[in-house]
């Protein structure tokens, strides 16, 4: 039996919504607040900015 793409997409959306409901209920029971933007910001790698001037200063200080 083959499933149409629309049927499979609908099933995936329903499963994702059910998962979100369960995680929200679990978070409410633990008095947590789900903030997806804060979670994404924590997961995102922080860029490290360094310039040539900073590296030269570090080498001069080390010498």
PDB file of N, H, CA, C and O in Angstrom:
ATOM      1  N   UNK A   1       0.845  -1.178   0.000  1.00  0.00           N
ATOM      2  CA  UNK A   1       0.000   0.000   0.000  1.00  0.00           C
ATOM      3  C   UNK A   1       0.891   1.244   0.000  1.00  0.00           C
ATOM      4  O   UNK A   1       1.754   1.404   0.864  1.00  0.00           O
ATOM      5  N   UNK A   2       0.675   2.093  -0.954  1.00  0.00           N
ATOM      6  H   UNK A   2      -0.025   1.963  -1.656  1.00  0.00           H
ATOM      7  CA  UNK A   2       1.488   3.302  -1.033  1.00  0.00           C
ATOM      8  C   UNK A   2       0.725   4.472  -0.443  1.00  0.00           C
ATOM      9  O   UNK A   2      -0.494   4.580  -0.579  1.00  0.00           O
ATOM     10  N   UNK A   3       1.467   5.340   0.212  1.00  0.00           N
ATOM     11  H   UNK A   3       2.457   5.252   0.322  1.00  0.00           H
ATOM     12  CA  UNK A   3       0.872   6.543   0.784  1.00  0.00           C
ATOM     13  C   UNK A   3       1.186   7.710  -0.128  1.00  0.00           C
ATOM     14  O   UNK A   3       2.271   7.794  -0.703  1.00  0.00           O
ATOM     15  N   UNK A   4       0.242   8.594  -0.252  1.00  0.00           N
ATOM     16  H   UNK A   4      -0.640   8.526   0.214  1.00  0.00           H
ATOM     17  CA  UNK A   4       0.517   9.790  -1.033  1.00  0.00           C
ATOM     18  C   UNK A   4       1.395  10.720  -0.210  1.00  0.00           C
ATOM     19  O   UNK A   4       1.471  10.619   1.014  1.00  0.00           O
ATOM     20  N   UNK A   5       2.049  11.620  -0.915  1.00  0.00           N
ATOM     21  H   UNK A   5       1.987  11.702  -1.910  1.00  0.00           H
ATOM     22  CA  UNK A   5       2.930  12.568  -0.242  1.00  0.00           C
ATOM     23  C   UNK A   5       2.146  13.464   0.714  1.00  0.00           C
ATOM     24  O   UNK A   5       2.622  13.777   1.805  1.00  0.00           O
ATOM     25  N   UNK A   6       0.950  13.874   0.308  1.00  0.00           N
ATOM     26  H   UNK A   6       0.563  13.619  -0.578  1.00  0.00           H
ATOM     27  CA  UNK A   6       0.118  14.724   1.164  1.00  0.00           C
ATOM     28  C   UNK A   6      -0.294  13.983   2.432  1.00  0.00           C
ATOM     29  O   UNK A   6      -0.310  14.568   3.515  1.00  0.00           O
ATOM     30  N   UNK A   7      -0.626  12.700   2.303  1.00  0.00           N
ATOM     31  H   UNK A   7      -0.613  12.226   1.423  1.00  0.00           H
ATOM     32  CA  UNK A   7      -1.030  11.908   3.468  1.00  0.00           C
ATOM     33  C   UNK A   7       0.143  11.761   4.441  1.00  0.00           C
ATOM     34  O   UNK A   7      -0.024  11.872   5.655  1.00  0.00           O
ATOM     35  N   UNK A   8       1.325  11.511   3.886  1.00  0.00           N
ATOM     36  H   UNK A   8       1.461  11.421   2.900  1.00  0.00           H
ATOM     37  CA  UNK A   8       2.505  11.357   4.740  1.00  0.00           C
ATOM     38  C   UNK A   8       2.847  12.676   5.434  1.00  0.00           C
ATOM     39  O   UNK A   8       3.198  12.679   6.614  1.00  0.00           O
ATOM     40  N   UNK A   9       2.749  13.802   4.708  1.00  0.00           N
ATOM     41  H   UNK A   9       2.464  13.800   3.749  1.00  0.00           H
ATOM     42  CA  UNK A   9       3.025  15.109   5.305  1.00  0.00           C
ATOM     43  C   UNK A   9       2.029  15.412   6.416  1.00  0.00           C
ATOM     44  O   UNK A   9       2.408  15.930   7.466  1.00  0.00           O
ATOM     45  N   UNK A  10       0.763  15.093   6.193  1.00  0.00           N
ATOM     46  H   UNK A  10       0.455  14.672   5.341  1.00  0.00           H
ATOM     47  CA  UNK A  10      -0.265  15.306   7.221  1.00  0.00           C
ATOM     48  C   UNK A  10       0.043  14.471   8.461  1.00  0.00           C
ATOM     49  O   UNK A  10      -0.075  14.956   9.586  1.00  0.00           O
ATOM     50  N   UNK A  11       0.430  13.234   8.256  1.00  0.00           N
ATOM     51  H   UNK A  11       0.526  12.840   7.342  1.00  0.00           H
ATOM     52  CA  UNK A  11       0.764  12.356   9.375  1.00  0.00           C
ATOM     53  C   UNK A  11       1.954  12.910  10.154  1.00  0.00           C
ATOM     54  O   UNK A  11       1.957  12.881  11.385  1.00  0.00           O
ATOM     55  N   UNK A  12       2.965  13.413   9.446  1.00  0.00           N
ATOM     56  H   UNK A  12       2.963  13.437   8.446  1.00  0.00           H
ATOM     57  CA  UNK A  12       4.139  13.984  10.112  1.00  0.00           C
ATOM     58  C   UNK A  12       3.777  15.226  10.913  1.00  0.00           C
ATOM     59  O   UNK A  12       4.287  15.422  12.016  1.00  0.00           O
ATOM     60  N   UNK A  13       2.895  16.074  10.365  1.00  0.00           N
ATOM     61  H   UNK A  13       2.480  15.915   9.469  1.00  0.00           H
ATOM     62  CA  UNK A  13       2.462  17.271  11.098  1.00  0.00           C
ATOM     63  C   UNK A  13       1.712  16.892  12.359  1.00  0.00           C
ATOM     64  O   UNK A  13       1.925  17.491  13.413  1.00  0.00           O
ATOM     65  N   UNK A  14       0.840  15.907  12.262  1.00  0.00           N
ATOM     66  H   UNK A  14       0.666  15.420  11.406  1.00  0.00           H
ATOM     67  CA  UNK A  14       0.075  15.468  13.433  1.00  0.00           C
ATOM     68  C   UNK A  14       1.019  14.910  14.497  1.00  0.00           C
ATOM     69  O   UNK A  14       0.850  15.189  15.684  1.00  0.00           O
ATOM     70  N   UNK A  15       2.002  14.131  14.080  1.00  0.00           N
ATOM     71  H   UNK A  15       2.139  13.904  13.116  1.00  0.00           H
ATOM     72  CA  UNK A  15       2.964  13.566  15.031  1.00  0.00           C
ATOM     73  C   UNK A  15       3.790  14.669  15.689  1.00  0.00           C
ATOM     74  O   UNK A  15       4.063  14.604  16.888  1.00  0.00           O
ATOM     75  N   UNK A  16       4.188  15.677  14.918  1.00  0.00           N
ATOM     76  H   UNK A  16       3.966  15.730  13.945  1.00  0.00           H
ATOM     77  CA  UNK A  16       4.973  16.780  15.482  1.00  0.00           C
ATOM     78  C   UNK A  16       4.145  17.580  16.477  1.00  0.00           C
ATOM     79  O   UNK A  16       4.647  17.960  17.534  1.00  0.00           O
ATOM     80  N   UNK A  17       2.882  17.838  16.152  1.00  0.00           N
ATOM     81  H   UNK A  17       2.474  17.529  15.293  1.00  0.00           H
ATOM     82  CA  UNK A  17       2.017  18.572  17.078  1.00  0.00           C
ATOM     83  C   UNK A  17       1.791  17.788  18.370  1.00  0.00           C
ATOM     84  O   UNK A  17       1.775  18.365  19.457  1.00  0.00           O
ATOM     85  N   UNK A  18       1.619  16.494  18.249  1.00  0.00           N
ATOM     86  H   UNK A  18       1.632  16.025  17.366  1.00  0.00           H
ATOM     87  CA  UNK A  18       1.444  15.657  19.434  1.00  0.00           C
ATOM     88  C   UNK A  18       2.695  15.706  20.314  1.00  0.00           C
ATOM     89  O   UNK A  18       2.596  15.777  21.539  1.00  0.00           O
ATOM     90  N   UNK A  19       3.867  15.668  19.686  1.00  0.00           N
ATOM     91  H   UNK A  19       3.948  15.610  18.691  1.00  0.00           H
ATOM     92  CA  UNK A  19       5.121  15.754  20.436  1.00  0.00           C
ATOM     93  C   UNK A  19       5.216  17.093  21.164  1.00  0.00           C
ATOM     94  O   UNK A  19       5.611  17.139  22.329  1.00  0.00           O
ATOM     95  N   UNK A  20       4.854  18.186  20.482  1.00  0.00           N
ATOM     96  H   UNK A  20       4.533  18.149  19.535  1.00  0.00           H
ATOM     97  CA  UNK A  20       4.894  19.500  21.124  1.00  0.00           C
ATOM     98  C   UNK A  20       3.925  19.572  22.298  1.00  0.00           C
ATOM     99  O   UNK A  20       4.252  20.133  23.344  1.00  0.00           O
ATOM    100  N   UNK A  21       2.744  19.011  22.127  1.00  0.00           N
ATOM    101  H   UNK A  21       2.479  18.556  21.277  1.00  0.00           H
ATOM    102  CA  UNK A  21       1.777  18.999  23.237  1.00  0.00           C
ATOM    103  C   UNK A  21       2.345  18.262  24.440  1.00  0.00           C
ATOM    104  O   UNK A  21       2.232  18.730  25.573  1.00  0.00           O
ATOM    105  N   UNK A  22       2.948  17.122  24.194  1.00  0.00           N
ATOM    106  H   UNK A  22       3.040  16.742  23.274  1.00  0.00           H
ATOM    107  CA  UNK A  22       3.505  16.340  25.302  1.00  0.00           C
ATOM    108  C   UNK A  22       4.639  17.086  25.993  1.00  0.00           C
ATOM    109  O   UNK A  22       4.716  17.081  27.221  1.00  0.00           O
ATOM    110  N   UNK A  23       5.522  17.727  25.226  1.00  0.00           N
ATOM    111  H   UNK A  23       5.459  17.731  24.228  1.00  0.00           H
ATOM    112  CA  UNK A  23       6.629  18.445  25.856  1.00  0.00           C
ATOM    113  C   UNK A  23       6.124  19.664  26.614  1.00  0.00           C
ATOM    114  O   UNK A  23       6.658  19.990  27.674  1.00  0.00           O
ATOM    115  N   UNK A  24       5.110  20.341  26.098  1.00  0.00           N
ATOM    116  H   UNK A  24       4.675  20.077  25.237  1.00  0.00           H
ATOM    117  CA  UNK A  24       4.555  21.491  26.820  1.00  0.00           C
ATOM    118  C   UNK A  24       3.904  21.047  28.117  1.00  0.00           C
ATOM    119  O   UNK A  24       4.058  21.700  29.149  1.00  0.00           O
ATOM    120  N   UNK A  25       3.173  19.935  28.069  1.00  0.00           N
ATOM    121  H   UNK A  25       3.048  19.404  27.230  1.00  0.00           H
ATOM    122  CA  UNK A  25       2.532  19.448  29.286  1.00  0.00           C
ATOM    123  C   UNK A  25       3.586  19.053  30.311  1.00  0.00           C
ATOM    124  O   UNK A  25       3.426  19.330  31.500  1.00  0.00           O
ATOM    125  N   UNK A  26       4.659  18.411  29.867  1.00  0.00           N
ATOM    126  H   UNK A  26       4.789  18.186  28.901  1.00  0.00           H
ATOM    127  CA  UNK A  26       5.733  18.037  30.781  1.00  0.00           C
ATOM    128  C   UNK A  26       6.413  19.253  31.368  1.00  0.00           C
ATOM    129  O   UNK A  26       6.758  19.263  32.549  1.00  0.00           O
ATOM    130  N   UNK A  27       6.608  20.276  30.561  1.00  0.00           N
ATOM    131  H   UNK A  27       6.327  20.269  29.601  1.00  0.00           H
ATOM    132  CA  UNK A  27       7.254  21.498  31.037  1.00  0.00           C
ATOM    133  C   UNK A  27       6.353  22.230  32.021  1.00  0.00           C
ATOM    134  O   UNK A  27       6.835  22.783  33.010  1.00  0.00           O
ATOM    135  N   UNK A  28       5.058  22.239  31.762  1.00  0.00           N
ATOM    136  H   UNK A  28       4.667  21.790  30.959  1.00  0.00           H
ATOM    137  CA  UNK A  28       4.138  22.906  32.683  1.00  0.00           C
ATOM    138  C   UNK A  28       4.104  22.189  34.024  1.00  0.00           C
ATOM    139  O   UNK A  28       3.985  22.821  35.074  1.00  0.00           O
ATOM    140  N   UNK A  29       4.209  20.877  33.984  1.00  0.00           N
ATOM    141  H   UNK A  29       4.305  20.363  33.131  1.00  0.00           H
ATOM    142  CA  UNK A  29       4.221  20.129  35.242  1.00  0.00           C
ATOM    143  C   UNK A  29       5.480  20.436  36.045  1.00  0.00           C
ATOM    144  O   UNK A  29       5.451  20.441  37.276  1.00  0.00           O
ATOM    145  N   UNK A  30       6.583  20.691  35.347  1.00  0.00           N
ATOM    146  H   UNK A  30       6.607  20.687  34.348  1.00  0.00           H
ATOM    147  CA  UNK A  30       7.844  20.992  36.030  1.00  0.00           C
ATOM    148  C   UNK A  30       8.041  22.486  36.222  1.00  0.00           C
ATOM    149  O   UNK A  30       9.122  22.915  36.623  1.00  0.00           O
ATOM    150  N   UNK A  31       7.021  23.284  35.944  1.00  0.00           N
ATOM    151  H   UNK A  31       6.142  22.935  35.618  1.00  0.00           H
ATOM    152  CA  UNK A  31       7.055  24.747  36.066  1.00  0.00           C
ATOM    153  C   UNK A  31       8.149  25.373  35.208  1.00  0.00           C
ATOM    154  O   UNK A  31       8.768  26.360  35.607  1.00  0.00           O
ATOM    155  N   UNK A  32       8.383  24.804  34.039  1.00  0.00           N
ATOM    156  H   UNK A  32       7.880  24.003  33.715  1.00  0.00           H
ATOM    157  CA  UNK A  32       9.331  25.366  33.090  1.00  0.00           C
ATOM    158  C   UNK A  32       8.564  26.153  32.050  1.00  0.00           C
ATOM    159  O   UNK A  32       7.387  25.890  31.801  1.00  0.00           O
ATOM    160  N   UNK A  33       9.216  27.094  31.459  1.00  0.00           N
ATOM    161  H   UNK A  33      10.172  27.308  31.661  1.00  0.00           H
ATOM    162  CA  UNK A  33       8.625  27.826  30.352  1.00  0.00           C
ATOM    163  C   UNK A  33       9.411  27.465  29.103  1.00  0.00           C
ATOM    164  O   UNK A  33      10.634  27.594  29.064  1.00  0.00           O
ATOM    165  N   UNK A  34       8.697  27.013  28.087  1.00  0.00           N
ATOM    166  H   UNK A  34       7.703  26.908  28.118  1.00  0.00           H
ATOM    167  CA  UNK A  34       9.361  26.653  26.840  1.00  0.00           C
ATOM    168  C   UNK A  34       9.523  27.910  26.005  1.00  0.00           C
ATOM    169  O   UNK A  34       8.541  28.555  25.639  1.00  0.00           O
ATOM    170  N   UNK A  35      10.741  28.246  25.714  1.00  0.00           N
ATOM    171  H   UNK A  35      11.539  27.723  26.012  1.00  0.00           H
ATOM    172  CA  UNK A  35      11.036  29.391  24.865  1.00  0.00           C
ATOM    173  C   UNK A  35      11.963  28.894  23.769  1.00  0.00           C
ATOM    174  O   UNK A  35      13.157  28.697  23.993  1.00  0.00           O
ATOM    175  N   UNK A  36      11.403  28.694  22.582  1.00  0.00           N
ATOM    176  H   UNK A  36      10.433  28.854  22.401  1.00  0.00           H
ATOM    177  CA  UNK A  36      12.182  28.109  21.505  1.00  0.00           C
ATOM    178  C   UNK A  36      13.289  29.039  21.023  1.00  0.00           C
ATOM    179  O   UNK A  36      14.349  28.572  20.605  1.00  0.00           O
ATOM    180  N   UNK A  37      13.056  30.360  21.077  1.00  0.00           N
ATOM    181  H   UNK A  37      12.195  30.740  21.417  1.00  0.00           H
ATOM    182  CA  UNK A  37      14.083  31.296  20.636  1.00  0.00           C
ATOM    183  C   UNK A  37      15.287  31.258  21.570  1.00  0.00           C
ATOM    184  O   UNK A  37      16.428  31.296  21.109  1.00  0.00           O
ATOM    185  N   UNK A  38      15.050  31.184  22.864  1.00  0.00           N
ATOM    186  H   UNK A  38      14.123  31.152  23.239  1.00  0.00           H
ATOM    187  CA  UNK A  38      16.152  31.118  23.825  1.00  0.00           C
ATOM    188  C   UNK A  38      16.914  29.804  23.669  1.00  0.00           C
ATOM    189  O   UNK A  38      18.141  29.777  23.756  1.00  0.00           O
ATOM    190  N   UNK A  39      16.188  28.728  23.441  1.00  0.00           N
ATOM    191  H   UNK A  39      15.191  28.750  23.370  1.00  0.00           H
ATOM    192  CA  UNK A  39      16.831  27.431  23.248  1.00  0.00           C
ATOM    193  C   UNK A  39      17.711  27.457  22.000  1.00  0.00           C
ATOM    194  O   UNK A  39      18.839  26.964  22.021  1.00  0.00           O
ATOM    195  N   UNK A  40      17.199  28.027  20.924  1.00  0.00           N
ATOM    196  H   UNK A  40      16.283  28.427  20.907  1.00  0.00           H
ATOM    197  CA  UNK A  40      17.959  28.103  19.681  1.00  0.00           C
ATOM    198  C   UNK A  40      19.209  28.966  19.868  1.00  0.00           C
ATOM    199  O   UNK A  40      20.270  28.652  19.329  1.00  0.00           O
ATOM    200  N   UNK A  41      19.081  30.047  20.628  1.00  0.00           N
ATOM    201  H   UNK A  41      18.219  30.303  21.066  1.00  0.00           H
ATOM    202  CA  UNK A  41      20.233  30.921  20.869  1.00  0.00           C
ATOM    203  C   UNK A  41      21.299  30.200  21.691  1.00  0.00           C
ATOM    204  O   UNK A  41      22.493  30.390  21.462  1.00  0.00           O
ATOM    205  N   UNK A  42      20.873  29.374  22.646  1.00  0.00           N
ATOM    206  H   UNK A  42      19.903  29.220  22.832  1.00  0.00           H
ATOM    207  CA  UNK A  42      21.845  28.620  23.441  1.00  0.00           C
ATOM    208  C   UNK A  42      22.550  27.575  22.590  1.00  0.00           C
ATOM    209  O   UNK A  42      23.745  27.335  22.766  1.00  0.00           O
ATOM    210  N   UNK A  43      21.819  26.947  21.663  1.00  0.00           N
ATOM    211  H   UNK A  43      20.849  27.142  21.520  1.00  0.00           H
ATOM    212  CA  UNK A  43      22.386  25.891  20.846  1.00  0.00           C
ATOM    213  C   UNK A  43      23.310  26.427  19.756  1.00  0.00           C
ATOM    214  O   UNK A  43      24.222  25.726  19.318  1.00  0.00           O
ATOM    215  N   UNK A  44      23.083  27.663  19.316  1.00  0.00           N
ATOM    216  H   UNK A  44      22.342  28.233  19.671  1.00  0.00           H
ATOM    217  CA  UNK A  44      23.855  28.229  18.219  1.00  0.00           C
ATOM    218  C   UNK A  44      25.289  28.495  18.679  1.00  0.00           C
ATOM    219  O   UNK A  44      25.515  28.994  19.782  1.00  0.00           O
ATOM    220  N   UNK A  45      26.238  28.160  17.834  1.00  0.00           N
ATOM    221  H   UNK A  45      26.054  27.755  16.938  1.00  0.00           H
ATOM    222  CA  UNK A  45      27.648  28.377  18.173  1.00  0.00           C
ATOM    223  C   UNK A  45      27.938  29.869  18.213  1.00  0.00           C
ATOM    224  O   UNK A  45      27.505  30.623  17.342  1.00  0.00           O
ATOM    225  N   UNK A  46      28.662  30.276  19.218  1.00  0.00           N
ATOM    226  H   UNK A  46      29.014  29.663  19.925  1.00  0.00           H
ATOM    227  CA  UNK A  46      29.023  31.679  19.357  1.00  0.00           C
ATOM    228  C   UNK A  46      30.240  31.969  18.477  1.00  0.00           C
ATOM    229  O   UNK A  46      31.242  31.260  18.563  1.00  0.00           O
ATOM    230  N   UNK A  47      30.169  32.986  17.646  1.00  0.00           N
ATOM    231  H   UNK A  47      29.355  33.563  17.576  1.00  0.00           H
ATOM    232  CA  UNK A  47      31.324  33.296  16.803  1.00  0.00           C
ATOM    233  C   UNK A  47      32.464  33.894  17.629  1.00  0.00           C
ATOM    234  O   UNK A  47      32.235  34.637  18.583  1.00  0.00           O
ATOM    235  N   UNK A  48      33.663  33.565  17.252  1.00  0.00           N
ATOM    236  H   UNK A  48      33.850  32.962  16.477  1.00  0.00           H
ATOM    237  CA  UNK A  48      34.844  34.094  17.929  1.00  0.00           C
ATOM    238  C   UNK A  48      35.512  35.068  16.969  1.00  0.00           C
ATOM    239  O   UNK A  48      35.975  34.678  15.897  1.00  0.00           O
ATOM    240  N   UNK A  49      35.559  36.318  17.355  1.00  0.00           N
ATOM    241  H   UNK A  49      35.183  36.635  18.226  1.00  0.00           H
ATOM    242  CA  UNK A  49      36.156  37.341  16.516  1.00  0.00           C
ATOM    243  C   UNK A  49      37.570  37.613  17.005  1.00  0.00           C
ATOM    244  O   UNK A  49      37.793  37.883  18.185  1.00  0.00           O
ATOM    245  N   UNK A  50      38.495  37.540  16.104  1.00  0.00           N
ATOM    246  H   UNK A  50      38.314  37.321  15.146  1.00  0.00           H
ATOM    247  CA  UNK A  50      39.867  37.902  16.449  1.00  0.00           C
ATOM    248  C   UNK A  50      40.457  38.641  15.261  1.00  0.00           C
ATOM    249  O   UNK A  50      40.161  38.333  14.107  1.00  0.00           O
ATOM    250  N   UNK A  51      41.273  39.590  15.557  1.00  0.00           N
ATOM    251  H   UNK A  51      41.513  39.840  16.495  1.00  0.00           H
ATOM    252  CA  UNK A  51      41.898  40.372  14.499  1.00  0.00           C
ATOM    253  C   UNK A  51      43.397  40.130  14.514  1.00  0.00           C
ATOM    254  O   UNK A  51      43.942  39.547  15.452  1.00  0.00           O
ATOM    255  N   UNK A  52      44.041  40.583  13.473  1.00  0.00           N
ATOM    256  H   UNK A  52      43.599  41.056  12.712  1.00  0.00           H
ATOM    257  CA  UNK A  52      45.492  40.450  13.400  1.00  0.00           C
ATOM    258  C   UNK A  52      46.132  41.260  14.515  1.00  0.00           C
ATOM    259  O   UNK A  52      47.119  40.829  15.112  1.00  0.00           O
ATOM    260  N   UNK A  53      45.581  42.421  14.797  1.00  0.00           N
ATOM    261  H   UNK A  53      44.779  42.771  14.313  1.00  0.00           H
ATOM    262  CA  UNK A  53      46.124  43.276  15.856  1.00  0.00           C
ATOM    263  C   UNK A  53      46.083  42.553  17.207  1.00  0.00           C
ATOM    264  O   UNK A  53      47.035  42.628  17.983  1.00  0.00           O
ATOM    265  N   UNK A  54      44.992  41.863  17.480  1.00  0.00           N
ATOM    266  H   UNK A  54      44.218  41.802  16.849  1.00  0.00           H
ATOM    267  CA  UNK A  54      44.872  41.142  18.751  1.00  0.00           C
ATOM    268  C   UNK A  54      45.893  40.023  18.831  1.00  0.00           C
ATOM    269  O   UNK A  54      46.477  39.794  19.890  1.00  0.00           O
ATOM    270  N   UNK A  55      46.121  39.315  17.720  1.00  0.00           N
ATOM    271  H   UNK A  55      45.646  39.500  16.859  1.00  0.00           H
ATOM    272  CA  UNK A  55      47.106  38.238  17.733  1.00  0.00           C
ATOM    273  C   UNK A  55      48.520  38.783  17.934  1.00  0.00           C
ATOM    274  O   UNK A  55      49.322  38.182  18.650  1.00  0.00           O
ATOM    275  N   UNK A  56      48.822  39.907  17.311  1.00  0.00           N
ATOM    276  H   UNK A  56      48.171  40.394  16.730  1.00  0.00           H
ATOM    277  CA  UNK A  56      50.147  40.514  17.473  1.00  0.00           C
ATOM    278  C   UNK A  56      50.339  40.949  18.919  1.00  0.00           C
ATOM    279  O   UNK A  56      51.417  40.766  19.485  1.00  0.00           O
ATOM    280  N   UNK A  57      49.297  41.525  19.522  1.00  0.00           N
ATOM    281  H   UNK A  57      48.421  41.674  19.063  1.00  0.00           H
ATOM    282  CA  UNK A  57      49.378  41.932  20.932  1.00  0.00           C
ATOM    283  C   UNK A  57      49.639  40.720  21.820  1.00  0.00           C
ATOM    284  O   UNK A  57      50.468  40.780  22.728  1.00  0.00           O
ATOM    285  N   UNK A  58      48.930  39.613  21.560  1.00  0.00           N
ATOM    286  H   UNK A  58      48.256  39.564  20.822  1.00  0.00           H
ATOM    287  CA  UNK A  58      49.131  38.408  22.366  1.00  0.00           C
ATOM    288  C   UNK A  58      50.562  37.897  22.239  1.00  0.00           C
ATOM    289  O   UNK A  58      51.171  37.487  23.227  1.00  0.00           O
ATOM    290  N   UNK A  59      51.098  37.923  21.014  1.00  0.00           N
ATOM    291  H   UNK A  59      50.604  38.255  20.211  1.00  0.00           H
ATOM    292  CA  UNK A  59      52.472  37.461  20.814  1.00  0.00           C
ATOM    293  C   UNK A  59      53.468  38.389  21.504  1.00  0.00           C
ATOM    294  O   UNK A  59      54.462  37.929  22.066  1.00  0.00           O
ATOM    295  N   UNK A  60      53.203  39.689  21.461  1.00  0.00           N
ATOM    296  H   UNK A  60      52.396  40.063  21.005  1.00  0.00           H
ATOM    297  CA  UNK A  60      54.105  40.651  22.101  1.00  0.00           C
ATOM    298  C   UNK A  60      54.072  40.487  23.620  1.00  0.00           C
ATOM    299  O   UNK A  60      55.109  40.573  24.278  1.00  0.00           O
ATOM    300  N   UNK A  61      52.891  40.253  24.172  1.00  0.00           N
ATOM    301  H   UNK A  61      52.048  40.183  23.638  1.00  0.00           H
ATOM    302  CA  UNK A  61      52.770  40.055  25.620  1.00  0.00           C
ATOM    303  C   UNK A  61      53.471  38.766  26.035  1.00  0.00           C
ATOM    304  O   UNK A  61      54.120  38.717  27.080  1.00  0.00           O
ATOM    305  N   UNK A  62      53.340  37.716  25.214  1.00  0.00           N
ATOM    306  H   UNK A  62      52.812  37.755  24.365  1.00  0.00           H
ATOM    307  CA  UNK A  62      53.950  36.432  25.542  1.00  0.00           C
ATOM    308  C   UNK A  62      55.470  36.497  25.468  1.00  0.00           C
ATOM    309  O   UNK A  62      56.150  35.744  26.165  1.00  0.00           O
ATOM    310  N   UNK A  63      56.012  37.375  24.646  1.00  0.00           N
ATOM    311  H   UNK A  63      55.459  37.987  24.080  1.00  0.00           H
ATOM    312  CA  UNK A  63      57.472  37.440  24.453  1.00  0.00           C
ATOM    313  C   UNK A  63      58.174  38.145  25.576  1.00  0.00           C
ATOM    314  O   UNK A  63      59.398  38.276  25.554  1.00  0.00           O
TER     315      UNK A  63
END
